[in-house]
Amino acid sequence: MLLDSNILIYATQPEHEFLHDFILEHPTMISAINVIETIGFHKISPLEKSVLEDLFAAAEILPISSAVVDQAVALR
């Protein structure tokens, strides 16, 4: 299953904890672009960042070059 950034963001919220659990229990793929869109968000809280990092660790990240990801996160 390929996840959208909005689903990942919802999964960081306590009222949508079921999404977090569902994602961890099923094989998922996440575009590297989703990493940029979520972790690169300028108002991300430390808790949201930690939850997203857990989700990313459990998923297959569909790559773009790491130099592009790093630069895009830095620019955001």
C-alpha positions in Angstrom: 0.0 0.0 0.0 1.4 3.4 -1.0 0.6 6.1 1.6 -0.2 9.8 1.1 1.3 12.5 3.2 -2.2 13.3 4.6 -2.6 9.8 6.0 0.8 10.0 7.6 0.0 13.3 9.2 -3.3 11.9 10.5 -1.5 8.9 11.9 0.5 11.2 14.2 -2.6 12.5 15.9 -3.9 10.7 19.1 -7.5 10.6 17.8 -6.3 8.6 14.8 -4.0 6.2 16.6 -5.7 3.3 14.8 -4.1 4.6 11.6 -0.6 4.4 13.2 -1.3 0.8 14.3 -2.7 -0.2 10.9 0.3 1.2 9.1 2.8 -0.6 11.4 0.9 -3.9 10.9 0.7 -3.8 7.1 3.4 -3.6 4.4 3.6 0.0 3.3 5.5 2.1 0.9 6.2 5.8 1.2 7.6 8.1 -1.4 10.7 10.0 -0.4 8.6 13.1 -1.3 6.4 12.3 1.7 9.4 12.5 3.9 10.1 15.9 2.6 6.5 17.0 3.0 6.1 15.8 6.5 9.5 15.9 8.3 10.3 19.1 6.4 7.2 20.9 7.7 8.3 24.0 9.6 5.7 23.6 12.4 6.3 19.9 13.1 6.3 19.0 16.8 9.0 16.7 18.3 6.2 14.1 19.0 4.9 14.2 15.4 8.5 13.9 14.1 9.1 10.9 16.3 5.9 9.2 15.2 6.6 9.8 11.6 10.2 8.5 12.0 8.7 5.3 13.5 6.4 4.9 10.5 9.1 5.6 8.0 11.3 3.0 9.7 8.6 0.4 9.2 7.9 1.2 5.6 9.7 0.9 2.3 10.8 4.3 1.2 10.6 4.8 -2.6 13.7 6.7 -3.4 14.7 9.8 -5.1 18.3 10.8 -4.7 19.3 11.5 -1.1 20.9 14.8 -2.2 17.6 16.0 -3.5 15.7 14.9 -0.3 18.3 16.7 1.9 18.2 19.9 -0.1 14.4 19.9 -0.3 14.1 19.4 3.5 16.6 22.2 4.1 14.7 24.5 1.8 11.4 23.8 3.4 
